Amino acid sequence: MPDAWRLSLGTLTALPCRPPTAVDTQVAGRAALLAPVAAVPLGTAAAVTGWLGTVLGLAPLAVAVMVVAAVVAGNRAFHVDGLADTADGLTASYDAARSLAVMKSGSVGPAGATAILLVLGTQVGAVVSLLALPRGPVVVGCLVALSRVGHTPACARPVPSVSGGLGAAYARSLAVPAVTAQWVVAAAAASVVLGWAGLPWRQAPVGFAVAVVAVLLLVRRASRRLGGVNGDVFGAAIEVTLACLLVAAT
């Protein structure tokens, strides 16, 4: 568990931590299950940023942008990079080898830039609405942390991997029942938070239902086009999940 915690914290946040002594499928699977807890610092940063901006009376749109920026900076734009690379790879070519080469190139093409604009723009728009609520900053912070379940469907054992290294360790590291249980617990936690904030609690399970459909479609597309998933697909799944949860909460 210590190795799983270090791996989860080190890959999901920019916080300094000791590297794990070993990384294998078992450690990676536990790290994926710990992701929402490891992302609590990101959620806290989002909540505090939103609260401070609201208290200071700053423009709501500017505050929402700063909230999303705090989350992006808090994980070194790791997941945004994955979102852009996934979009570029899936639109570059119908040849799997060519698509994977584009994803590894490090540059951002038109599809990647568009994906960043649309997904992060959706997140910002939803945060603007949520920050208008008295307990809105806390809702945003909780959803940021809980959205880190987004990549676990791509870690399920039926899904193949097309990468080496860390991505390969995460691939097929979780059984489907474990992924399902994690999402159910996350949806239940979000329901409690939304109810506490005065929002209809049913919006939380709706958001998670939409998110899991979106992630499964992404995984299916990547598996067909690329032959499997990699770290970029994991990052894209997390960003899409966060957008779905924030919009559902509004």
C-alpha positions as CSV (number, residue, x, y, z in Angstrom):
1,M,0.0,0.0,0.0
2,P,2.8,2.5,0.7
3,D,4.1,2.0,-2.9
4,A,0.5,2.3,-4.3
5,W,0.0,5.6,-2.4
6,R,3.3,7.1,-3.6
7,L,2.5,6.0,-7.2
8,S,-1.0,7.5,-7.0
9,L,0.2,10.8,-5.4
10,G,3.2,11.1,-7.7
11,T,1.3,10.6,-11.0
12,L,-1.9,12.5,-10.1
13,T,-0.4,15.5,-8.4
14,A,2.7,17.7,-8.6
15,L,3.3,17.2,-4.8
16,P,6.8,16.0,-4.1
17,C,6.9,12.4,-2.7
18,R,9.3,9.5,-2.6
19,P,9.1,7.2,-5.6
20,P,7.7,3.7,-5.0
21,T,10.2,0.9,-4.4
22,A,8.4,-1.2,-7.1
23,V,5.8,-0.7,-9.7
24,D,3.9,-3.7,-11.0
25,T,0.3,-4.5,-12.0
26,Q,-0.8,-5.0,-8.4
27,V,0.7,-1.7,-7.1
28,A,-0.7,0.1,-10.1
29,G,-4.2,-1.3,-9.5
30,R,-4.2,-0.2,-5.9
31,A,-2.9,3.2,-7.0
32,A,-5.8,3.6,-9.4
33,L,-8.3,2.8,-6.6
34,L,-6.6,5.3,-4.3
35,A,-6.8,8.0,-7.0
36,P,-9.7,10.1,-5.5
37,V,-8.0,10.2,-2.2
38,A,-4.6,11.1,-3.7
39,A,-6.4,13.9,-5.6
40,V,-7.8,15.6,-2.4
41,P,-5.0,18.2,-2.6
42,L,-6.1,19.1,-6.1
43,G,-9.7,19.4,-4.9
44,T,-8.6,21.5,-1.9
45,A,-6.7,23.9,-4.2
46,A,-9.8,24.2,-6.5
47,A,-12.1,24.9,-3.5
48,V,-9.8,27.4,-1.9
49,T,-9.2,29.2,-5.2
50,G,-12.9,29.4,-5.8
51,W,-13.7,30.6,-2.3
52,L,-11.1,33.3,-2.3
53,G,-12.1,34.6,-5.7
54,T,-15.7,34.7,-4.6
55,V,-14.9,36.4,-1.3
56,L,-12.8,39.0,-3.0
57,G,-15.6,39.7,-5.4
58,L,-13.7,38.9,-8.6
59,A,-15.4,38.3,-11.9
60,P,-17.0,34.9,-11.8
61,L,-15.6,33.8,-15.2
62,A,-12.1,34.9,-14.2
63,V,-12.4,32.9,-10.9
64,A,-13.7,29.8,-12.8
65,V,-10.7,30.0,-15.1
66,M,-8.3,30.3,-12.1
67,V,-10.0,27.3,-10.5
68,V,-9.5,25.1,-13.5
69,A,-6.0,26.5,-13.9
70,A,-5.2,25.5,-10.3
71,V,-6.3,21.9,-11.1
72,V,-4.3,21.8,-14.3
73,A,-1.2,23.2,-12.6
74,G,-1.6,20.8,-9.7
75,N,-0.9,17.8,-11.9
76,R,1.6,19.5,-14.2
77,A,-1.0,19.5,-17.0
78,F,-0.4,15.8,-17.2
79,H,-4.0,14.9,-18.0
80,V,-4.5,17.8,-20.4
81,D,-1.5,16.6,-22.3
82,G,-3.1,13.2,-22.5
83,L,-6.4,14.7,-23.7
84,A,-4.6,16.6,-26.5
85,D,-2.4,13.6,-27.6
86,T,-5.4,11.3,-27.6
87,A,-7.4,13.7,-29.8
88,D,-4.5,14.1,-32.2
89,G,-3.8,10.4,-32.4
90,L,-7.4,9.4,-33.0
91,T,-7.8,11.9,-35.8
92,A,-4.3,11.6,-37.4
93,S,-4.7,8.4,-39.3
94,Y,-6.5,5.1,-39.5
95,D,-3.1,3.4,-39.2
96,A,-2.4,2.5,-35.6
97,A,1.4,2.8,-35.8
98,R,1.0,6.3,-37.4
99,S,-1.5,7.4,-34.7
100,L,0.7,6.2,-31.9
101,A,3.7,8.0,-33.4
102,V,1.6,11.3,-33.5
103,M,0.7,10.8,-29.8
104,K,4.3,10.4,-28.8
105,S,5.6,13.4,-30.9
106,G,5.0,15.9,-28.1
107,S,3.4,18.5,-30.3
108,V,-0.2,19.6,-30.3
109,G,-2.2,19.6,-33.5
110,P,-5.6,21.2,-34.4
111,A,-7.6,18.3,-32.9
112,G,-5.7,18.4,-29.7
113,A,-6.0,22.1,-29.3
114,T,-9.7,21.9,-30.1
115,A,-10.2,19.1,-27.5
116,I,-8.5,21.2,-24.8
117,L,-10.6,24.2,-25.7
118,L,-13.9,22.3,-25.6
119,V,-13.3,20.1,-22.6
120,L,-11.7,22.8,-20.4
121,G,-14.1,25.4,-21.7
122,T,-17.0,23.1,-20.5
123,Q,-15.4,22.7,-17.1
124,V,-15.0,26.5,-16.8
125,G,-18.6,27.2,-17.8
126,A,-19.9,24.7,-15.2
127,V,-17.6,26.1,-12.5
128,V,-19.0,29.6,-13.1
129,S,-22.5,28.3,-12.3
130,L,-21.4,26.3,-9.3
131,L,-19.5,29.1,-7.6
132,A,-22.7,31.1,-7.5
133,L,-23.9,28.7,-4.8
134,P,-22.9,29.4,-1.1
135,R,-21.2,26.0,-0.9
136,G,-20.3,25.8,-4.5
137,P,-16.5,25.9,-4.0
138,V,-16.7,22.8,-1.8
139,V,-18.8,21.0,-4.5
140,V,-16.3,21.8,-7.2
141,G,-13.4,20.6,-5.0
142,C,-15.1,17.3,-4.2
143,L,-16.0,16.7,-7.8
144,V,-12.4,17.4,-8.8
145,A,-11.1,14.7,-6.4
146,L,-13.9,12.2,-7.3
147,S,-13.4,12.6,-11.1
148,R,-10.1,10.8,-10.7
149,V,-12.0,7.5,-11.0
150,G,-12.3,8.4,-14.7
151,H,-9.3,6.4,-15.8
152,T,-10.1,3.1,-14.0
153,P,-12.4,1.7,-16.7
154,A,-9.4,1.9,-19.0
155,C,-7.5,-0.1,-16.4
156,A,-10.0,-3.0,-16.4
157,R,-8.6,-6.4,-17.3
158,P,-10.5,-6.8,-20.7
159,V,-8.8,-3.7,-22.0
160,P,-5.5,-4.2,-23.8
161,S,-2.4,-1.9,-23.6
162,V,-0.4,-0.4,-26.4
163,S,2.3,1.2,-24.3
164,G,5.3,0.1,-22.2
165,G,6.4,1.5,-18.8
166,L,3.9,3.0,-16.5
167,G,0.9,2.8,-18.9
168,A,1.5,-0.9,-19.2
169,A,1.5,-1.4,-15.5
170,Y,-1.9,0.3,-15.1
171,A,-3.4,-1.7,-18.0
172,R,-5.4,-4.7,-16.9
173,S,-4.6,-4.0,-13.3
174,L,-8.2,-4.0,-12.0
175,A,-11.1,-6.4,-12.1
176,V,-14.4,-5.1,-13.5
177,P,-16.1,-5.5,-10.1
178,A,-13.5,-3.4,-8.4
179,V,-13.9,-0.6,-11.0
180,T,-17.7,-0.8,-10.6
181,A,-17.5,-0.6,-6.8
182,Q,-15.2,2.4,-7.0
183,W,-17.6,4.3,-9.3
184,V,-20.6,3.4,-7.1
185,V,-18.9,4.7,-4.0
186,A,-17.8,7.8,-5.7
187,A,-21.3,8.5,-7.0
188,A,-22.7,8.0,-3.5
189,A,-20.1,10.4,-2.0
190,A,-21.0,13.0,-4.7
191,S,-24.7,12.6,-3.9
192,V,-24.1,13.3,-0.3
193,V,-22.0,16.4,-1.1
194,L,-24.6,17.8,-3.6
195,G,-27.4,17.2,-1.1
196,W,-25.4,19.0,1.6
197,A,-24.9,21.9,-0.8
198,G,-28.7,22.2,-1.5
199,L,-28.6,20.6,-5.0
200,P,-30.7,17.6,-6.0
201,W,-28.6,14.6,-5.0
202,R,-29.8,12.7,-8.1
203,Q,-27.7,14.9,-10.3
204,A,-24.6,13.1,-9.0
205,P,-25.5,9.5,-10.2
206,V,-26.6,11.0,-13.5
207,G,-23.3,12.7,-13.9
208,F,-21.4,9.5,-13.2
209,A,-23.6,7.6,-15.6
210,V,-22.9,10.0,-18.4
211,A,-19.2,10.0,-17.5
212,V,-18.9,6.2,-17.6
213,V,-20.6,6.1,-21.0
214,A,-18.3,8.7,-22.3
215,V,-15.2,7.0,-21.0
216,L,-16.3,3.6,-22.3
217,L,-16.8,5.0,-25.7
218,L,-13.4,6.6,-25.6
219,V,-11.8,3.3,-24.5
220,R,-13.7,1.4,-27.2
221,R,-12.5,3.9,-29.8
222,A,-8.9,3.8,-28.7
223,S,-9.0,0.0,-28.5
224,R,-10.3,-0.3,-32.1
225,R,-8.1,2.4,-33.6
226,L,-4.9,1.9,-31.6
227,G,-5.1,-1.6,-30.5
228,G,-5.5,-0.7,-26.8
229,V,-5.0,2.1,-24.3
230,N,-2.0,4.1,-23.0
231,G,-1.3,6.8,-20.5
232,D,-2.7,9.5,-22.8
233,V,-6.1,7.8,-22.9
234,F,-6.1,7.6,-19.1
235,G,-5.5,11.4,-18.9
236,A,-8.2,12.1,-21.5
237,A,-10.7,9.9,-19.6
238,I,-10.1,11.9,-16.4
239,E,-10.6,15.3,-18.0
240,V,-13.8,14.1,-19.8
241,T,-15.1,12.7,-16.5
242,L,-14.5,15.9,-14.7
243,A,-16.4,17.9,-17.4
244,C,-19.4,15.5,-17.2
245,L,-19.6,15.7,-13.4
246,L,-19.4,19.5,-13.2
247,V,-22.0,19.9,-15.9
248,A,-24.3,17.4,-14.2
249,A,-24.0,19.3,-10.9
250,T,-25.3,22.4,-12.6
